[in-house]
Amino acid sequence: MALIVQKFGGTSVGSVERIEQVAAKVKTFRDNGDDIVVVVSAMSGETNRLIDLARQISERPVSRELDVMVSTGEQVTIALLAMALIKIGVPAVSYTGSQVRILTDGSHTKARILQIDAQNIRKELKAGRVVVVAGFQGVDEAGNITTLGRGGSDTTGVALAAALKADECQIYTDVDGVYTTDPRVVAKAQRLEKITFEEMLEMASLGSKVLQIRAVEFAGKYGVPLRVLHSFKEGPGTLITLDEEDSMEQPIISGIAFNRDEAKLTIRGVPDTPGVAFKILGPISAANVEVDMIVQNVAHDNTTDFTFTVHRNDYQNALHVLEHIAQEMGAREVVGDVDIAKVSIVGVGMRSHAGVASRMFEALAKENINIQMISTSEIKVSVVIEEKYLELAVRALHTAFDLDAPAGKGE
């Protein structure tokens, strides 16, 4: 018998019919003798509907009251799922975040979990009930309802699994696992049986949308085995784990991530003096713009060209700031480019294999794809290229690193 925490997102509980399907799935696990805690999101579209209502009253709703309002979305789902379980003969009880006592800090709309009192849940499990918990929400020391921000329900699921020392945290979604890359771009992409937390963190931060970064970080920190599964299709999914054993037999590269939402900025002819990077990036950071990749080139005339990338949504803001910096520093010019994309190869196998980067560069060169910027870490290599070559680059790399599914194999 195992203790399993299962999390179902908004599309999985998007209608009464789907909620009843989730109840039937939960019943099969409980019939096998497992103890089950279910974490659910609000029904698909409900949180946005509530936020829209709030904005009809105020353009900038008070964050405390917004949390009180949007947290009701999950409250509806937990009650409906508990009812659906009871209807098919499964004893169940619903709990809000405050009833569990998911203690958070007081940062409304983006709270962080500080502590979970698992006593009530353990008592209900011991009594033979399935416990249905509202994701995305908690309570602060003063008793105020808080919400955890983007990816909050995934984080709730992982945090509960850690607090309960669950055997596994299962994240149910609209895909049947983590793939070597987006199957919509590469038809021969394969579902991974297993991936490490490190690799999943890199994939998530580089554009893979399967799991939220916060949830993966939390799971890695507390060693909670995570499994990504399809809500309504049977299959083993993908296990995300600390375990790197058998890595010798695994591919060097586990996956290829990409991000279209990149923009590049260059300030040219800046005096090459100590502190130049801070003089440029300090004001950019102060403008709440997050910088990704950075390249600095020193010229023969004691000037430097400084290039960095930002999220495309931040491009105009960053360009405005950089133009002011250029005037103050006496730079020659500022140029920008929004028609770029980032492609990354990820794999713990890089630690023990030489020549991975050169193999990547060779594959891109064969397709006449020019590399504009390069960034590396222990387990990833990222390059910036023209956006129009993105899909070609991903397909070429997928083949070059032997990630293509064998002919006739389908997932």
C-alpha positions as CSV (number, residue, x, y, z in Angstrom):
1,M,0.0,0.0,0.0
2,A,1.3,3.4,-1.0
3,L,0.5,7.0,-0.1
4,I,0.0,9.0,-3.3
5,V,-0.7,12.7,-3.8
6,Q,-2.5,13.3,-7.1
7,K,-2.9,16.8,-8.6
8,F,-5.4,17.5,-11.3
9,G,-5.3,20.9,-13.2
10,G,-8.1,23.1,-14.5
11,T,-8.8,21.3,-17.8
12,S,-8.9,17.9,-16.0
13,V,-11.7,19.2,-13.8
14,G,-13.2,21.6,-16.4
15,S,-16.8,20.2,-16.2
16,V,-19.0,18.0,-14.0
17,E,-18.4,15.1,-16.4
18,R,-14.6,15.5,-16.1
19,I,-14.8,15.7,-12.4
20,E,-16.7,12.4,-12.4
21,Q,-14.0,10.9,-14.6
22,V,-11.4,12.1,-12.1
23,A,-13.4,10.5,-9.3
24,A,-13.5,7.2,-11.2
25,K,-9.7,7.3,-11.7
26,V,-9.1,8.1,-8.0
27,K,-11.4,5.1,-7.1
28,T,-9.2,2.7,-9.0
29,F,-6.1,3.7,-7.0
30,R,-8.0,3.4,-3.7
31,D,-9.5,0.0,-4.7
32,N,-5.8,-1.1,-5.0
33,G,-5.4,-0.3,-1.4
34,D,-3.5,3.1,-1.7
35,D,-4.1,6.1,0.5
36,I,-4.9,9.0,-1.7
37,V,-4.8,12.8,-1.3
38,V,-6.1,14.7,-4.3
39,V,-5.1,18.4,-5.0
40,V,-7.2,20.2,-7.5
41,S,-7.2,23.5,-9.4
42,A,-10.2,25.7,-10.1
43,M,-12.3,24.6,-13.1
44,S,-10.8,25.7,-16.4
45,G,-11.3,29.4,-17.0
46,E,-12.8,30.0,-13.5
47,T,-9.9,32.0,-12.0
48,N,-9.8,34.3,-15.0
49,R,-13.5,34.8,-14.7
50,L,-13.2,35.8,-11.1
51,I,-10.3,38.2,-11.8
52,D,-12.3,39.8,-14.6
53,L,-15.2,40.3,-12.2
54,A,-12.8,42.0,-9.7
55,R,-11.4,44.3,-12.4
56,Q,-14.9,45.4,-13.3
57,I,-14.9,46.9,-9.8
58,S,-11.3,48.2,-9.7
59,E,-8.5,48.3,-12.2
60,R,-6.1,47.4,-9.4
61,P,-8.0,45.3,-6.9
62,V,-6.7,45.2,-3.3
63,S,-4.6,42.0,-3.3
64,R,-6.0,40.7,0.0
65,E,-9.6,40.9,-1.3
66,L,-8.5,39.4,-4.7
67,D,-7.1,36.4,-2.8
68,V,-10.3,35.9,-0.9
69,M,-12.2,36.0,-4.2
70,V,-10.0,33.8,-6.5
71,S,-9.6,31.1,-3.8
72,T,-13.3,30.3,-4.1
73,G,-12.6,28.7,-7.5
74,E,-10.8,25.8,-5.9
75,Q,-13.3,25.6,-3.1
76,V,-16.0,24.8,-5.7
77,T,-13.9,22.0,-7.3
78,I,-13.0,20.3,-4.0
79,A,-16.6,20.1,-3.0
80,L,-17.8,18.8,-6.3
81,L,-15.0,16.1,-6.4
82,A,-15.7,15.0,-2.9
83,M,-19.4,14.7,-3.8
84,A,-18.5,12.7,-6.9
85,L,-16.4,10.3,-4.9
86,I,-19.0,9.8,-2.2
87,K,-21.6,9.1,-5.0
88,I,-19.5,6.2,-6.3
89,G,-19.0,4.7,-2.8
90,V,-15.6,6.3,-1.9
91,P,-15.5,8.0,1.5
92,A,-14.1,11.5,0.9
93,V,-13.8,14.9,2.5
94,S,-12.8,18.3,1.2
95,Y,-10.3,20.7,2.8
96,T,-9.4,24.3,1.9
97,G,-5.8,25.4,2.4
98,S,-6.7,27.1,5.7
99,Q,-8.4,23.9,6.9
100,V,-5.3,21.9,6.2
101,R,-3.3,24.7,7.7
102,I,-1.0,25.4,4.8
103,L,0.9,28.3,6.4
104,T,2.3,30.9,4.0
105,D,3.9,34.3,4.3
106,G,1.7,37.3,3.8
107,S,2.6,38.1,0.2
108,H,-0.9,38.2,-1.3
109,T,-1.3,36.7,-4.9
110,K,2.3,35.3,-4.7
111,A,2.6,33.7,-1.3
112,R,5.3,31.2,-0.3
113,I,4.6,28.1,1.7
114,L,6.3,28.1,5.1
115,Q,4.9,25.1,6.8
116,I,2.2,22.4,6.5
117,D,0.4,20.8,9.4
118,A,-0.4,17.4,8.0
119,Q,-2.2,16.2,11.2
120,N,-5.8,16.7,9.9
121,I,-5.0,14.9,6.6
122,R,-3.4,12.0,8.4
123,K,-6.4,11.6,10.7
124,E,-8.8,11.5,7.7
125,L,-6.6,9.0,5.8
126,K,-6.5,6.8,8.9
127,A,-10.3,6.9,8.9
128,G,-10.3,5.5,5.4
129,R,-11.2,8.7,3.5
130,V,-9.8,10.2,0.4
131,V,-8.8,13.8,1.2
132,V,-9.5,16.4,-1.5
133,V,-7.4,19.6,-1.0
134,A,-7.7,23.0,-2.7
135,G,-4.6,23.8,-4.5
136,F,-3.1,27.3,-5.0
137,Q,-4.1,28.6,-1.6
138,G,-3.0,28.9,2.0
139,V,-3.3,31.1,5.1
140,D,-0.9,33.5,6.8
141,E,-0.2,33.9,10.5
142,A,-3.1,36.4,10.9
143,G,-5.6,34.0,9.3
144,N,-5.8,35.8,6.0
145,I,-6.4,33.7,2.9
146,T,-3.4,33.8,0.5
147,T,-2.8,32.4,-3.0
148,L,0.5,31.0,-4.3
149,G,0.6,32.6,-7.8
150,R,1.3,30.9,-11.1
151,G,1.8,27.2,-10.8
152,G,0.4,27.3,-7.2
153,S,-1.6,24.0,-7.4
154,D,1.4,22.1,-8.6
155,T,3.4,23.6,-5.7
156,T,0.6,22.6,-3.3
157,G,0.7,19.0,-4.5
158,V,4.4,18.7,-4.1
159,A,4.5,20.4,-0.7
160,L,1.8,18.1,0.6
161,A,3.6,15.1,-0.7
162,A,6.8,16.3,1.1
163,A,4.9,17.0,4.3
164,L,3.2,13.6,4.2
165,K,6.3,11.8,3.1
166,A,4.3,10.4,0.2
167,D,5.6,7.6,-2.0
168,E,4.9,9.6,-5.1
169,C,3.3,12.9,-6.3
170,Q,1.4,12.5,-9.6
171,I,0.7,15.5,-11.7
172,Y,-2.1,14.9,-14.1
173,T,-2.3,17.1,-17.2
174,D,-3.2,17.1,-20.9
175,V,0.1,15.4,-22.0
176,D,1.2,11.9,-21.2
177,G,4.6,12.8,-20.0
178,V,7.8,14.8,-20.7
179,Y,9.0,14.5,-24.2
180,T,12.5,14.9,-25.7
181,T,11.1,18.0,-27.3
182,D,7.7,19.4,-28.4
183,P,6.0,16.7,-30.5
184,R,4.3,19.5,-32.5
185,V,7.7,20.5,-33.8
186,V,9.3,17.1,-34.1
187,A,7.0,14.3,-35.0
188,K,9.6,11.7,-33.9
189,A,9.9,13.1,-30.3
190,Q,9.8,10.4,-27.7
191,R,8.3,10.3,-24.2
192,L,11.0,10.0,-21.6
193,E,10.6,7.2,-19.0
194,K,12.7,9.1,-16.5
195,I,14.3,12.4,-16.1
196,T,16.3,14.0,-13.3
197,F,15.1,17.0,-11.3
198,E,18.1,18.9,-12.6
199,E,17.2,18.2,-16.2
200,M,13.5,19.0,-15.6
201,L,14.4,22.3,-14.0
202,E,16.5,23.3,-17.0
203,M,13.8,22.2,-19.4
204,A,11.2,24.1,-17.5
205,S,13.3,27.3,-17.3
206,L,14.2,27.0,-21.0
207,G,10.6,26.9,-22.2
208,S,9.1,23.5,-21.6
209,K,5.6,24.1,-20.2
210,V,4.9,20.7,-18.8
211,L,5.6,21.6,-15.1
212,Q,6.1,24.9,-13.2
213,I,9.6,25.6,-12.1
214,R,8.6,26.2,-8.5
215,A,7.0,22.8,-8.2
216,V,10.1,21.1,-9.6
217,E,12.4,23.1,-7.3
218,F,10.3,22.1,-4.3
219,A,10.2,18.4,-5.3
220,G,14.0,18.4,-5.8
221,K,14.7,20.0,-2.5
222,Y,12.6,17.5,-0.5
223,G,13.3,14.5,-2.8
224,V,9.7,13.9,-3.7
225,P,9.3,11.6,-6.7
226,L,7.2,13.3,-9.3
227,R,5.3,11.6,-12.1
228,V,3.7,13.4,-15.0
229,L,0.6,11.6,-16.4
230,H,-2.3,12.2,-18.8
231,S,-5.6,12.8,-17.0
232,F,-7.7,10.6,-19.2
233,K,-5.3,8.2,-21.0
234,E,-3.6,5.2,-19.4
235,G,0.2,5.0,-19.4
236,P,3.3,5.1,-17.2
237,G,4.0,8.8,-17.8
238,T,7.4,10.3,-16.9
239,L,9.1,9.9,-13.5
240,I,11.2,12.9,-12.3
241,T,13.7,11.8,-9.7
242,L,16.9,12.5,-8.0
243,D,18.3,9.2,-9.2
244,E,21.0,9.4,-11.8
245,E,22.0,5.7,-11.8
246,D,22.1,4.0,-15.1
247,S,23.0,7.4,-16.7
248,M,25.8,5.6,-18.6
249,E,23.2,3.8,-20.6
250,Q,21.0,6.9,-21.1
251,P,21.4,9.3,-24.0
252,I,23.9,12.1,-23.5
253,I,21.1,14.5,-24.1
254,S,17.7,14.0,-22.5
255,G,15.8,16.8,-24.3
256,I,15.8,19.9,-26.5
257,A,14.0,23.0,-25.2
258,F,13.3,26.2,-27.0
259,N,11.9,29.6,-26.4
260,R,10.5,32.0,-29.0
261,D,9.9,34.8,-26.5
262,E,13.4,36.2,-26.7
263,A,14.7,39.6,-27.7
264,K,18.3,40.8,-28.0
265,L,19.8,44.2,-27.2
266,T,23.3,45.5,-28.0
267,I,25.0,48.7,-26.8
268,R,28.1,49.4,-28.9
269,G,31.2,51.5,-28.3
270,V,31.1,51.6,-24.6
271,P,34.3,52.7,-22.8
272,D,36.1,49.5,-21.6
273,T,36.5,50.4,-17.9
274,P,35.9,48.5,-14.7
275,G,32.3,48.3,-13.7
276,V,30.9,48.7,-17.2
277,A,28.7,45.6,-16.9
278,F,27.1,46.9,-13.7
279,K,26.6,50.4,-15.3
280,I,24.6,48.7,-18.0
281,L,22.8,46.0,-16.2
282,G,22.2,47.8,-12.9
283,P,19.5,50.2,-14.4
284,I,18.1,47.3,-16.4
285,S,17.6,45.3,-13.2
286,A,16.2,48.4,-11.4
287,A,13.5,48.5,-14.2
288,N,12.5,45.0,-13.2
289,V,13.7,43.5,-16.4
290,E,15.2,40.0,-16.1
291,V,18.4,39.4,-18.2
292,D,19.1,36.0,-19.7
293,M,22.2,35.5,-21.8
294,I,25.1,38.0,-21.9
295,V,28.1,38.4,-24.3
296,Q,30.8,41.1,-24.1
297,N,33.3,41.8,-26.8
298,V,36.3,44.1,-26.3
299,A,37.5,46.0,-29.4
300,H,41.0,47.3,-30.2
301,D,40.1,50.9,-29.5
302,N,39.5,50.3,-25.8
303,T,35.7,50.1,-26.2
304,T,33.3,47.2,-25.7
305,D,30.1,45.9,-27.3
306,F,27.7,44.5,-24.7
307,T,24.9,42.2,-25.8
308,F,22.2,40.6,-23.7
309,T,18.8,39.0,-24.1
310,V,15.5,39.6,-22.3
311,H,11.9,38.4,-22.5
312,R,10.2,39.8,-25.6
313,N,7.6,41.4,-23.4
314,D,10.3,43.4,-21.7
315,Y,12.0,44.5,-24.9
316,Q,10.6,48.1,-25.3
317,N,11.1,48.8,-21.6
318,A,14.7,47.6,-21.7
319,L,15.4,49.4,-25.0
320,H,14.2,52.7,-23.5
321,V,16.5,52.2,-20.4
322,L,19.5,51.2,-22.6
323,E,19.1,54.3,-24.8
324,H,19.4,56.5,-21.6
325,I,22.4,54.5,-20.5
326,A,24.1,55.0,-23.9
327,Q,23.7,58.8,-23.7
328,E,25.2,58.8,-20.2
329,M,28.1,56.6,-21.1
330,G,28.9,58.1,-24.5
331,A,28.2,54.8,-26.3
332,R,28.2,54.7,-30.1
333,E,24.8,53.2,-30.7
334,V,22.0,50.8,-29.4
335,V,20.5,48.1,-31.6
336,G,17.9,45.5,-30.9
337,D,16.4,42.4,-32.5
338,V,13.1,40.7,-31.6
339,D,13.3,38.1,-34.4
340,I,15.5,35.6,-32.4
341,A,14.9,32.4,-30.5
342,K,16.8,30.3,-28.0
343,V,17.5,26.6,-28.5
344,S,19.0,24.5,-25.8
345,I,20.2,20.9,-25.4
346,V,19.9,19.5,-21.8
347,G,21.3,16.3,-20.3
348,V,23.2,15.1,-17.2
349,G,25.2,13.0,-19.6
350,M,27.2,16.1,-20.6
351,R,29.1,15.8,-17.3
352,S,30.9,12.7,-18.5
353,H,31.0,13.2,-22.3
354,A,33.3,15.6,-24.1
355,G,32.5,17.3,-27.4
356,V,28.8,17.8,-26.8
357,A,28.8,21.5,-27.7
358,S,30.9,21.0,-30.9
359,R,28.4,18.3,-32.0
360,M,25.6,20.8,-31.5
361,F,27.4,23.5,-33.5
362,E,28.3,21.0,-36.3
363,A,24.6,20.0,-36.6
364,L,23.5,23.7,-36.9
365,A,26.4,24.5,-39.3
366,K,25.2,21.7,-41.7
367,E,21.9,23.5,-41.9
368,N,23.6,26.9,-42.5
369,I,22.1,28.2,-39.2
370,N,24.2,31.0,-37.7
371,I,24.8,31.1,-34.0
372,Q,24.5,34.6,-32.5
373,M,25.1,33.9,-28.8
374,I,26.2,30.8,-26.7
375,S,25.6,30.0,-23.0
376,T,26.6,26.9,-21.2
377,S,26.2,25.2,-17.8
378,E,27.2,21.7,-16.5
379,I,24.1,20.1,-18.1
380,K,23.0,22.4,-20.9
381,V,24.2,24.4,-23.9
382,S,22.0,27.2,-25.2
383,V,22.3,29.2,-28.5
384,V,20.5,32.2,-29.9
385,I,19.6,32.0,-33.6
386,E,17.2,33.7,-36.0
387,E,13.7,32.7,-35.1
388,K,12.9,31.7,-38.7
389,Y,15.3,28.8,-38.3
390,L,14.0,27.6,-34.9
391,E,12.1,24.5,-36.0
392,L,14.7,23.4,-38.5
393,A,17.3,23.7,-35.7
394,V,15.3,21.7,-33.2
395,R,14.7,18.9,-35.7
396,A,18.4,18.8,-36.8
397,L,19.6,18.6,-33.2
398,H,17.0,16.0,-32.3
399,T,18.4,13.8,-35.0
400,A,22.0,14.6,-34.3
401,F,21.7,13.5,-30.7
402,D,19.9,10.2,-31.6
403,L,16.6,11.3,-30.0
404,D,14.3,10.4,-32.9
405,A,11.9,7.6,-32.2
406,P,12.6,4.4,-34.3
407,A,10.4,4.0,-37.3
408,G,7.0,2.6,-36.4
409,K,7.3,3.5,-32.8
410,G,4.4,5.6,-31.4
411,E,3.6,7.0,-28.0
